[in-house]
Amino acid sequence: MEYIWVITTFLLIFMFIIIVFYHLYYRMNIKHITRQLKEIINIDTNQLLTVTVKQRDITEVVNQLNNLIRDVRLSRIGIKRLNRDFRRSIINISHDLRTPLTTASGYVQMLQAGAADEEQQEYLAIVLERQNMVKTLLEQLFEYVRIESGEITYEHVPMDAKKVLMDTLVMYYDDFYRKGEEPAVHFPEKPCIIRGDEQGVKRIFSNILFNAIVHGKGEYCFEIQESKESASYMFTFSNLSEPMSRDDLDCIFERFYTKDKSRNKKTTGLGLTIAREITRQLNGTIEAFYNNGKFSISALFPKV
């Protein structure tokens, strides 16, 4: 009887050891697959998942995952091709339309010079404004495509962003004067040194200021704040505004988005998109806010 008990105990222990080893081996395979999957997700590679030892259930899962990986790669290739073709088409269209638009604008200006009737002058002025609007749209679209594709690159060198903002504000002084507004400015006395590109930063500030002039309703305030905790400078542009919803704020930096849906809108909907793309390339962040009737845009750049 004792002999049977010993054999039974031995068999149970042996089975337990086999189960433990099988479980550990199973987990080892799962960890190996997980590690491969992370590498495939994080690194652009043509690698597929492999298993160290064939196990029918794990092999089936791996095969299905590999099929999914292949489908995702094909989708990525298709999206890249579509984006490349789209950028090429936009560049070609911009080139093809620039010369005719410039020529047409010249003809309209000649007609304006010879038009004695006040009503004709008014209509020709509207035509010229629309032509200039289309020209601006094409130029901004052309610029955006070049920025997004990496054709336009930006330096990352120490520069005084406060000086750039002051110079940009001077450019728009007449626009604020015509609106009967004098912006409140709150800047530190010392230079605000960030690592960036002077022309790129100037473009960011210019697009934000232009947006404020076109859509703002007054009480313009521009300030620079230094954050010692995040080692950065925050550039904030605020003004009174029409009510803005959460959806408006979420879409404000998207291509062609304008709150004004009418045909009389005076912006292309690309200015803030370009500002966002340049900000990203300069390792900064940009956000829009609306609070108590005031709309504001804040751009944050790491300081040197």
LUMRO-804425 format. One record per residue: residue in one letter; x negated, y negated, z of N, C-alpha, C in turn. Coordinates in steps of 0.1 Angstrom, whole numbers, padded with zeros to 4 digits, always signed. Each point is the difference from the previous one (the first is absolute). Layout:
<rs>
aXYZXYZXYZ ...
</rs>
This chain:
<rs>
m-0008+0012+0000+0008-0012+0000-0009-0013+0000 e-0010+0001+0008-0009-0011+0001-0007-0002-0013 y-0003+0011-0007-0007-0001-0013+0009-0007-0010 i+0013+0003+0000+0009-0007-0010+0001-0015+0004 w+0000-0003+0013+0001-0014+0004-0012-0008-0005 v-0012+0006+0001-0013-0006-0004+0001-0003-0015 i+0004+0010-0008+0001-0002-0014+0009-0011-0004 t+0012+0001+0007+0010-0011-0003-0005-0014+0003 t-0007-0001+0011-0006-0013+0004-0010-0004-0010 f-0009+0009-0004-0010-0003-0010+0006-0005-0013 l+0011+0008-0005+0006-0004-0012+0007-0014+0001 l+0006-0003+0011+0006-0013+0002-0011-0011-0001 i-0011+0002+0007-0011-0010+0000-0005-0002-0014 f-0002+0011-0007-0005+0000-0013+0009-0008-0010 m+0013+0003+0002+0010-0007-0008+0000-0015+0003 f-0001-0003+0013+0000-0014+0004-0012-0007-0006 i-0012+0006+0000-0012-0006-0006+0002-0002-0015 i+0006+0010-0007+0003-0002-0014+0009-0012-0003 i+0010-0001+0009+0010-0011-0002-0007-0013+0002 v-0008-0001+0011-0008-0012+0003-0009-0004-0012 f-0007+0010-0005-0010-0003-0011+0008-0004-0012 y+0011+0006-0003+0008-0003-0012+0005-0014+0002 h+0005-0004+0012+0005-0013+0002-0011-0011-0002 l-0012+0003+0006-0011-0009-0002-0004-0002-0014 y-0001+0012-0007-0003+0000-0014+0010-0008-0008 y+0013+0002+0003+0010-0007-0007-0001-0016+0002 r-0003-0003+0013-0002-0015+0003-0012-0005-0007 m-0010+0008-0001-0012-0005-0007+0003-0003-0015 n+0007+0009-0006+0004-0003-0014+0009-0012-0001 i+0009-0002+0009+0009-0012+0000-0009-0013+0001 k-0010+0000+0010-0008-0011+0002-0009-0003-0012 h-0004+0011-0007-0008-0002-0012+0008-0006-0011 i+0012+0004-0002+0009-0006-0010+0003-0014+0004 t+0003-0003+0013+0003-0014+0004-0012-0009-0003 r-0012+0005+0003-0012-0009-0002-0002-0003-0015 q+0002+0011-0009+0000-0003-0014+0010-0010-0005 l+0012+0002+0006+0011-0009-0004-0003-0015+0003 k-0006-0002+0012-0003-0013+0004-0011-0006-0010 e-0009+0008-0004-0011-0005-0009+0006-0003-0014 i+0009+0008-0004+0007-0002-0013+0008-0013+0000 i+0007-0003+0012+0008-0012+0001-0009-0012+0001 n-0011+0000+0007-0008-0011+0003-0010-0003-0011 i-0004+0010-0008-0010-0002-0010+0006+0004-0014 d-0002-0009-0010+0005+0003-0013-0009+0011-0007 t+0005+0012+0001-0007+0011-0005+0009+0010-0008 n-0006+0008-0008+0008+0010-0007+0001+0014+0007 q-0005+0000+0012-0001+0012+0009+0015+0005+0003 l+0001+0013+0000+0012+0006+0005-0002+0008+0012 l+0011+0004+0007-0001+0007+0013-0005+0015-0003 t-0008+0005+0009-0005+0014-0001+0002+0007+0014 v+0001+0013-0001+0001+0008+0013-0012+0008+0001 t-0005+0002+0012-0012+0008+0002+0003+0015-0002 v+0011+0005+0005+0004+0014-0001+0014+0000-0004 k+0003+0009-0009+0014+0001-0006+0009+0005+0011 q+0011-0008+0003+0011+0004+0008+0012-0004-0008 r+0009+0009-0003+0011-0002-0009+0008-0013+0003 d+0004-0001+0013+0008-0012+0004-0007-0013-0002 i-0013+0000+0005-0008-0012-0001-0003-0003-0015 t-0003+0010-0007-0004-0002-0014+0012-0006-0008 e+0012+0004+0003+0012-0005-0006+0002-0015+0003 v-0002-0003+0013+0001-0015+0004-0010-0008-0008 v-0013+0005+0000-0011-0007-0007+0003-0002-0015 n+0006+0010-0006+0003-0001-0014+0011-0011-0003 q+0010+0000+0009+0010-0011-0001-0006-0014+0002 l-0009-0001+0010-0006-0012+0003-0009-0005-0012 n-0007+0010-0006-0008-0004-0012+0008-0004-0012 n+0012+0006-0001+0009-0005-0011+0005-0014+0003 l+0003-0003+0013+0004-0014+0003-0012-0010-0002 i-0012+0004+0003-0012-0008-0002-0002-0003-0015 r+0002+0010-0008-0001-0002-0014+0010-0010-0006 d+0013+0002+0005+0010-0010-0004-0003-0014+0004 v-0004-0002+0012-0004-0013+0005-0011-0006-0008 r-0010+0008-0003-0011-0005-0009+0005-0005-0013 l+0008+0009-0006+0005-0004-0013+0009-0013+0000 s+0007-0001+0011+0008-0013+0002-0009-0012+0002 r-0011+0002+0007-0009-0011+0002-0007-0004-0013 i-0003+0010-0008-0007-0003-0013+0010-0008-0009 g+0013+0005+0000+0010-0007-0008+0002-0014+0005 i+0001-0002+0013+0002-0014+0005-0012-0009-0003 k-0012+0005+0001-0012-0008-0003+0000-0003-0015 r+0004+0009-0009+0001-0002-0014+0010-0011-0003 l+0012+0001+0006+0011-0010-0002-0005-0014+0005 n-0006+0000+0012-0005-0013+0005-0011-0006-0010 r-0009+0008-0005-0010-0004-0009+0006-0006-0013 d+0010+0008-0005+0007-0005-0012+0007-0013+0002 f+0007-0001+0012+0007-0012+0003-0009-0012+0001 r-0011+0002+0007-0010-0011+0001-0005-0004-0014 r-0003+0010-0008-0005-0004-0014+0011-0007-0008 s+0012+0004+0002+0011-0006-0008+0002-0015+0005 i-0001-0002+0013+0002-0014+0005-0011-0009-0005 i-0013+0006+0001-0011-0008-0005+0002-0004-0015 n+0004+0010-0008+0002-0002-0014+0011-0010-0003 i+0011+0001+0008+0011-0009-0002-0004-0014+0004 s-0007-0002+0011-0005-0013+0004-0008-0006-0010 h-0010+0007-0006-0008-0005-0010+0008-0004-0013 d+0009+0008-0004+0008-0002-0012+0009-0012+0001 l+0005-0003+0012+0010-0011+0002-0006-0013+0004 r-0013+0000+0005-0006-0012+0004-0001-0011-0011 t-0005+0004-0012-0002-0009-0011+0013-0006-0005 p+0010+0009-0003+0013-0005-0005+0006-0010+0010 l-0001+0003+0013+0006-0009+0010-0007-0013+0001 t-0013+0000-0001-0008-0012+0000+0004-0009-0013 t+0001+0007-0011+0004-0007-0012+0014-0006+0001 a+0009+0008+0005+0014-0005+0001+0001-0012+0010 s-0008+0001+0011+0000-0012+0009-0005-0012-0007 g-0010+0002-0008-0005-0012-0008+0010-0006-0009 y+0008+0008-0007+0011-0004-0008+0010-0008+0008 v+0004+0006+0011+0010-0007+0009-0005-0014+0004 q-0012+0000+0004-0006-0013+0004+0000-0010-0011 m-0003+0004-0012+0001-0009-0012+0014-0005-0002 l+0010+0009+0002+0014-0004-0002+0004-0010+0011 q-0005+0003+0012+0003-0010+0011-0005-0014-0004 a-0012+0000-0005-0006-0013-0003+0008-0008-0011 g+0006+0008-0009+0008-0007-0011+0015-0001+0003 a+0004+0005+0011+0015+0000+0003+0003-0013+0007 a+0010-0007-0006+0004-0013+0005+0012+0002+0009 d+0008+0010-0002+0012+0002+0007-0003+0006+0014 e+0006-0006+0011-0003+0004+0013+0005+0015+0003 e+0011+0003-0006+0005+0014+0002-0010+0010-0007 q-0005-0003-0012-0010+0009-0006-0012+0001+0009 q-0005-0011+0005-0011+0001+0009+0002+0009+0012 e+0012-0001+0005+0004+0009+0012+0000+0015-0004 y+0006+0003-0012+0000+0014-0004-0014+0005-0003 l-0008-0008-0007-0014+0004-0003-0008+0002+0013 a+0003-0008+0010-0008+0001+0013+0004+0014+0006 i+0013+0004-0001+0004+0013+0005-0007+0011-0007 v+0000-0001-0014-0007+0010-0008-0014+0002+0004 l-0007-0012+0001-0014+0000+0004-0002+0007+0014 e+0008-0004+0009-0001+0006+0013+0002+0015+0000 r+0009+0005-0008+0003+0015-0001-0013+0006-0007 q-0005-0006-0010-0012+0006-0006-0012+0000+0009 n-0002-0010+0008-0010+0000+0010+0002+0011+0011 m+0013+0002+0003+0003+0010+0010-0004+0014-0006 v+0003+0003-0012-0003+0013-0006-0015+0001-0001 k-0007-0011-0003-0015+0001-0001-0006+0002+0013 t+0005-0006+0011-0004+0003+0013+0002+0014+0005 l+0012+0005-0004+0003+0014+0003-0010+0010-0006 l-0003-0003-0013-0009+0009-0007-0014-0001+0006 e-0005-0012+0003-0013-0002+0006-0001+0007+0014 q+0011-0001+0008+0000+0006+0013+0001+0016-0001 l+0008+0004-0009+0001+0015-0003-0013+0005-0004 f-0007-0007-0009-0013+0004-0005-0010+0001+0011 e+0000-0010+0009-0009-0001+0011+0003+0011+0010 y+0013+0003+0003+0003+0010+0009-0004+0014-0005 v+0002+0003-0013-0004+0013-0005-0015+0002+0001 r-0008-0011-0003-0014+0001+0001-0005+0002+0014 i+0007-0007+0010-0004+0002+0014+0003+0014+0004 e+0012+0005-0003+0004+0013+0005-0008+0011-0006 s-0005-0001-0013-0008+0010-0006-0014-0001+0004 g-0004-0010+0007-0014-0001+0005-0009-0007-0010 e+0006-0005-0011-0008-0008-0010-0005-0013+0006 i+0008-0006+0009-0005-0012+0007-0005+0005+0014 t-0012-0002+0003-0006+0004+0013-0003-0013+0008 y-0001+0002+0013-0002-0011+0009-0012+0003+0009 e-0008-0011+0002-0011+0002+0009+0004+0001+0015 h-0009+0005+0008+0003+0000+0014-0012-0006+0007 v-0001-0013+0000-0011-0008+0005+0005-0010+0011 p-0008-0004+0009+0004-0010+0010+0004-0013-0007 m+0012-0005+0004+0005-0013-0006+0009-0007+0010 d+0001-0013-0001+0009-0008+0009+0014-0001-0006 a+0009+0008+0005+0014+0001-0005+0007-0013+0004 k-0004-0007+0011+0007-0012+0003-0003-0011-0010 k-0012-0001-0005-0003-0010-0010+0008+0003-0013 v+0001+0013-0004+0007+0004-0012+0015-0004+0002 l+0006+0002+0011+0014-0004+0002+0001-0015+0000 m-0009-0007+0006+0001-0015-0001-0001-0005-0014 d-0009+0006-0008-0001-0004-0014+0012+0003-0008 t+0006+0012+0003+0012+0004-0007+0012-0009+0004 l+0001-0004+0012+0010-0010+0005+0000-0013-0008 v-0013-0005-0002-0001-0012-0007+0005+0001-0014 m-0001+0012-0007+0005+0002-0013+0016-0002-0001 y+0006+0003+0011+0015-0001+0001+0005-0012+0007 y-0009-0009+0003+0005-0012+0007+0011-0008-0007 d-0001-0002-0013+0010-0007-0007+0013+0007+0000 d+0000+0013+0000+0012+0008+0000+0008-0002+0013 f-0008+0000+0011+0007-0002+0013+0004-0015+0001 y-0007-0009-0005+0003-0014+0000+0014-0002-0007 r+0001+0006-0012+0013-0001-0008+0012+0005+0008 k-0003+0010+0008+0011+0006+0009+0003-0009+0012 g-0009-0010+0002+0002-0009+0012-0005+0007+0012 e-0009+0010-0001-0005+0008+0012-0015-0002+0002 e-0004+0000+0012-0014+0000+0004-0002+0012+0009 p-0006+0011-0005-0002+0012+0008-0007-0003+0013 a+0004+0007+0011-0007+0000+0013-0011+0010-0002 v-0013-0004+0004-0011+0009-0002-0007+0002+0013 h-0002+0012+0004-0007+0004+0013-0012+0009-0003 f-0012-0005-0002-0012+0007-0003-0010-0001+0011 p-0008+0010+0003-0011-0001+0009-0010-0010-0005 e-0008-0006+0009-0010-0010-0005-0012+0007-0007 k-0003+0012+0005-0011+0008-0006+0004+0007-0013 p-0010+0003-0008+0002+0008-0012+0007+0013+0003 c+0008+0006-0008+0006+0013+0001-0006+0009-0010 i-0010+0007+0005-0008+0008-0009+0006+0014-0001 i+0003+0004-0012+0005+0014-0003-0009+0006-0010 r+0002+0013-0003-0008+0006-0011+0010+0002-0011 g-0002-0008-0011+0009+0000-0011-0005-0006-0012 d+0009-0003-0009-0004-0006-0013+0007-0014-0001 e-0008-0011-0003+0006-0013+0001+0011-0002-0010 q-0001+0005-0012+0010-0002-0010+0012+0009+0003 g-0002+0012+0005+0011+0008+0004+0008-0005+0011 v-0007-0005+0011+0007-0006+0011+0008-0013-0004 k-0007-0008-0009+0007-0012-0005+0013+0004-0007 r-0001+0011-0008+0012+0004-0007+0011+0004+0010 i-0003+0007+0010+0010+0004+0010+0006-0012+0006 f-0008-0009+0005+0006-0012+0006+0008-0008-0010 s-0004-0002-0012+0007-0007-0010+0014+0006-0003 n+0000+0013-0001+0013+0006-0003+0010-0001+0011 i-0005+0001+0013+0009-0002+0011+0005-0014+0001 l-0009-0010-0002+0004-0014+0001+0010-0003-0011 f-0002+0005-0012+0009-0002-0011+0014+0005+0003 n+0000+0012+0006+0013+0006+0004+0007-0009+0010 a-0008-0005+0010+0006-0009+0010+0006-0012-0006 i-0007-0006-0010+0004-0013-0006+0013+0003-0008 v+0001+0011-0007+0012+0003-0008+0012+0003+0008 h-0002+0009+0010+0011+0005+0008+0002-0006+0014 g-0010-0007+0005+0001-0006+0013+0010-0011+0001 k+0006-0002+0012+0009-0011+0002-0005-0010+0010 g-0013+0000+0003-0005-0011+0008-0007+0006+0013 e-0005-0009+0008-0007+0004+0012-0012+0010-0003 y-0008-0004-0009-0011+0009-0004-0011-0001+0011 c-0005+0012+0004-0010+0001+0010-0010+0010-0004 f-0013-0003-0001-0011+0009-0003-0010+0000+0011 e-0003+0012+0005-0009+0001+0011-0010+0012-0001 i-0011-0001+0006-0010+0011+0001-0002+0003+0014 q+0002+0013+0004-0002+0005+0013-0011+0010+0001 e-0009-0001+0010-0011+0010+0001+0004+0010+0011 s-0001+0012-0004+0003+0011+0010-0013+0007+0004 k-0004-0002+0012-0012+0006+0005+0001+0015+0002 e+0013+0004+0003+0002+0014+0003-0002+0009-0013 s+0006-0005-0011-0001+0007-0013-0011-0005-0009 a-0008-0010+0006-0011-0006-0008+0004-0004-0014 s+0010-0008-0001+0006-0004-0012+0005-0014+0000 y+0003-0006-0012+0007-0013-0001+0014+0003-0007 m+0010-0007+0006+0013+0001-0006+0004-0013-0006 f+0004+0000-0012+0004-0012-0008+0015+0001-0002 t+0007-0010+0007+0015+0001+0000+0006-0012-0007 f+0009+0002-0009+0007-0010-0008+0015+0001+0003 s+0006-0011+0005+0014+0001+0004+0007-0012-0005 n+0013+0002-0002+0009-0011-0004+0014+0004+0002 l+0009-0010+0000+0014+0002+0001+0005+0008-0013 s+0009+0008+0002+0004+0009-0012+0015+0003+0001 e+0005+0004-0011+0014+0006-0001-0001+0013+0008 p+0011+0005+0006+0001+0012+0007-0006+0012-0008 m-0008+0008+0007-0007+0012-0007+0003+0012+0008 s+0004+0011-0007+0004+0012+0006-0013+0009+0001 r+0001+0011+0008-0011+0009+0001-0004+0006-0014 d+0010+0002-0008-0002+0005-0014-0009-0010-0008 d+0004-0013+0002-0008-0010-0007-0015+0000+0004 l-0002+0001+0013-0014+0000+0005-0007+0013-0004 d+0007+0011-0001-0006+0012-0004-0004+0000-0015 c+0007-0008-0008-0002+0000-0014-0008-0013-0005 i-0003-0009+0009-0006-0013-0004-0013+0001-0008 f-0008+0011+0003-0013+0001-0007+0001+0010-0012 e+0012+0005-0003+0002+0009-0011+0000-0008-0014 r-0004+0008-0010-0001-0007-0014+0014-0005-0004 f+0000-0012-0005+0011-0007-0006+0012-0003+0010 y-0003+0002+0013+0011-0002+0009+0001-0015+0003 t+0012-0005-0002+0004-0014+0004+0013+0000+0007 k+0001-0008+0010+0013-0001+0007+0011-0007-0009 d-0005-0009-0008+0009-0007-0009+0003+0009-0013 k+0012+0005-0001+0003+0009-0011+0005-0007-0012 s+0001-0013+0001+0006-0008-0012-0010-0001-0011 r+0005-0004-0011-0009-0002-0012-0008-0013+0001 n+0003-0008+0010-0008-0012+0002-0011+0001+0009 k-0004+0012+0004-0011+0001+0010-0013-0005-0006 k-0009-0005+0008-0012-0007-0004-0012+0008+0003 t+0001+0012+0004-0012+0008+0003+0001+0013-0007 t-0012+0007-0002+0000+0012-0007+0002+0012+0008 g-0001-0001+0014+0000+0011+0009-0012+0008+0000 l-0011-0005-0005-0013+0007+0001-0011-0007+0009 g+0003-0013+0003-0010-0007+0008-0004+0007+0013 l+0010+0003+0008-0002+0007+0013-0005+0014-0002 t+0004+0007-0011-0006+0013-0003-0015-0001-0002 i-0004-0010-0008-0014-0001-0003-0007-0004+0013 a+0006-0008+0009-0006-0004+0013-0002+0013+0008 r+0010+0009+0000-0002+0012+0008-0011+0009-0005 e+0000+0002-0013-0011+0009-0006-0014-0006+0003 i-0002-0013-0002-0013-0005+0003-0003+0001+0015 t+0010-0002+0009-0003+0001+0014-0004+0015+0003 r+0007+0009-0006-0004+0014+0003-0014+0003-0004 q-0004-0005-0012-0013+0003-0005-0011-0007+0008 l+0004-0010+0008-0010-0007+0009+0002+0005+0014 n+0006+0012+0001+0001+0007+0013+0008-0008+0010 g+0010-0008-0005+0009-0008+0009+0014+0006+0000 t+0008-0006+0008+0015+0004+0000+0008-0013-0002 i+0012+0002-0005+0009-0012-0002+0014+0005+0003 e+0008-0009+0007+0013+0004+0004+0009-0013-0001 a+0013+0003-0001+0010-0011+0000+0010+0001+0011 f+0004-0011+0006+0009+0000+0011+0011-0011-0002 y+0011+0002+0007+0011-0010+0000+0005+0000+0014 n+0000-0012+0006+0005-0002+0014+0005-0014+0002 n+0012-0001+0005+0006-0013+0004+0000-0010-0012 g+0003+0005-0012+0001-0009-0011-0013-0003-0007 k-0011+0006+0005-0013-0002-0006-0006+0012-0006 f-0005-0001-0012-0007+0011-0007-0015-0003+0001 s-0007+0011+0002-0015-0002+0001-0007+0012-0006 i-0012-0002-0005-0008+0010-0005-0014-0001+0007 s-0004+0012+0005-0013+0000+0008-0010+0009-0007 a-0011-0005-0003-0011+0008-0006-0011+0002+0010 l-0005+0012+0003-0010+0003+0010-0012+0005-0007 f-0012-0006+0004-0013+0004-0006-0010+0002+0011 p-0008+0011+0000-0010+0002+0010-0010-0011-0001 k-0004-0005+0012-0010-0011+0000-0014+0006+0001 v-0010-0008-0004-0014+0005+0000-0006-0004+0013 
</rs>
